[in-house]
Amino acid sequence: MGKWFVKFFLTALFLCTTFLVSDNNAYACGVYQWVTSVAGGMSHSIALTEDGAVWSWGANQQYQLGLDSDVPEQAQPKKVEGISSIISVCAGYDFSIVLRSDGSVYFLGEGGDSSIYMVSGLVDIVAVAAGQADGLALDKDGRVWQWGIGEIPYQVPKLANVAAISTGGAHFLALTAAGEVWAWGANWSGQLGNNSKNDMAEPEKVKGLVNIICISAGYSHSLAVAHDGSLYAWGSNDYGQLGDLTTETRLAPVKAKNIDKACYAFAGNQTTIVLTAKNEIYAFGHGEYGQLGDGSSTVSQKKPVKVDTIGKPIHIAGGVYHNFYISEQGELYAWGRNKYHQLGTGKNANETQPTAVLPLVVNKRTYVTDVLSDASSWAISELFKLYKTNLLPPMLWGNYRDEVTRAEFAGLLVNIYEAVKGQMISLPASTILKVEFEDIKGHVYEKEIIKAFFIEMVSGVSNTSFNPNGKITRQEATKMICSFITLMEDFPLPQDLPGLTYYQDSHIISQWAAPFVAFAYENNIMQGSGGNFNPLQNLTREQTLAIVYRTMCKYEWI
């Protein structure tokens, strides 16, 4: 999907600093690498404050806290000396990794010595992740680097345009800017989602996942959140952590049940927690140490339970057996296992409900990204404003100068319709059976095309063909977007429209398109240039997005 790479936040052309859950009607956010402000390992935790300082607490037997070797445990957060200007933190089982604002990466722990050292071979890094014994790093060009403890990082093959990374027990996930998920590493429970239990030395794309905006790798299960708010899970399910109301291992992604409008998900060791668009947290899976956060120590929980929160949660994170959330005010809350003071409450008793980590106020920044690296200069302002609304899924961003297909245009309109209306288009089973477009079966936009046809937003090129991969012409697009407007605004297209005398090439505009072209002209939605409309010319993606943005502004949908 083009050069839509995550950029280093000090040098990016656009700096997006915002909360995880937006106030518009979109079900979820765009693809971002989360700038992690808190993370947990097996028995320790680490956090980042607004001033770029790092704080740590819990077990320190491997010097994973970055504190002196004579500190075996730290009951409450303590500032780590010797490092500054940190923008992100992550925690492995017995080590920690931090990212500086200059793109360098530092390692803490694993018992080598008590010093903090820089990981060699990594430059221009914008995100880091840590697992049981490995680290991952994402650079500003969308490349992923991997290394084992004490080793030199190497570039992970086959990956490009990566926007986010996540590390599990011994498996790894990467999310591209196009919303695709790639996985590699250990696969004893099917956590790679490749319909087998075969390990993969190199990344392979996880089939069946599109428009994904968030990934998380647990010890032996994996999670992905789609732009429409659906949660998908695969891998180990011994405690019901996949959310499909069973305890069956899944070798390919399944849709979690009873989760509405997910924005972010975190996978721990057999536990899953989810943050929704309503700023609510739900948990399911293993809860023996209180990590479900519902006041219980239920060992196995297949159905999502609501976590009783204080304040408005805007971000979630966790460790192996403990979890965190950050409130809108930057307050940090923790719950779950606390044998080694990893909750930072000053006590070492488990907590079955979120408890304040005092006296810490952590960094509320959640993501940074540059989304328009290959857009034309004339389009950047409008496209960036549209992007910030979070109304459109990842597949529609990038390749801005390419021509748009009929399927992409239909998908774009359907996504906006559902997001602005705040509800999904419901399709009766009989309607799906009646759609006879033979060329859309198995297409990535099949569902969107059926929805658009059902509400009479689009039509086929014949009774049996939609021509989904055909490029859309300007006059075809005008008809679709005008039909879309009348549906959104609930009014019929005016019939007494003036002629097309303002276009020199009006004689080549099809008769069926003329009323729509006139309506678009009169309402400043879509106009030609140089006195011509150019009806048979194909639309580029940036032209399409700009037209959509102007339409949304005109009718005050945003």
Secondary structure as UniProt FT lines:
FT   TURN            9..11
FT   STRAND          38..40
FT   STRAND          44..48
FT   TURN            50..51
FT   STRAND          54..59
FT   TURN            61..62
FT   TURN            64..65
FT   TURN            69..70
FT   STRAND          73..79
FT   TURN            81..82
FT   STRAND          86..91
FT   STRAND          95..100
FT   TURN            101..102
FT   STRAND          105..109
FT   TURN            110..111
FT   STRAND          117..118
FT   TURN            120..121
FT   STRAND          125..130
FT   STRAND          134..139
FT   TURN            140..141
FT   STRAND          144..148
FT   TURN            149..150
FT   STRAND          154..155
FT   TURN            157..158
FT   STRAND          162..167
FT   STRAND          171..176
FT   TURN            177..178
FT   STRAND          181..185
FT   TURN            188..189
FT   TURN            191..192
FT   STRAND          200..205
FT   TURN            207..208
FT   STRAND          212..217
FT   STRAND          221..226
FT   TURN            227..228
FT   STRAND          231..235
FT   TURN            238..239
FT   TURN            241..242
FT   STRAND          250..255
FT   STRAND          262..267
FT   STRAND          271..276
FT   TURN            277..278
FT   STRAND          281..286
FT   TURN            288..289
FT   TURN            291..292
FT   STRAND          300..306
FT   STRAND          313..318
FT   STRAND          322..327
FT   TURN            328..329
FT   STRAND          331..336
FT   TURN            339..340
FT   TURN            342..343
FT   STRAND          351..361
FT   TURN            373..374
FT   TURN            377..379
FT   HELIX           380..387
FT   TURN            388..390
FT   HELIX           394..396
FT   TURN            400..401
FT   HELIX           406..421
FT   HELIX           429..434
FT   HELIX           438..440
FT   TURN            441..442
FT   TURN            444..445
FT   HELIX           446..454
FT   TURN            455..456
FT   TURN            468..469
FT   HELIX           474..489
FT   TURN            501..502
FT   TURN            504..505
FT   HELIX           506..508
FT   TURN            511..513
FT   HELIX           514..522
FT   TURN            523..524
FT   TURN            530..531
FT   TURN            535..536
FT   HELIX           541..554
FT   TURN            555..556
//
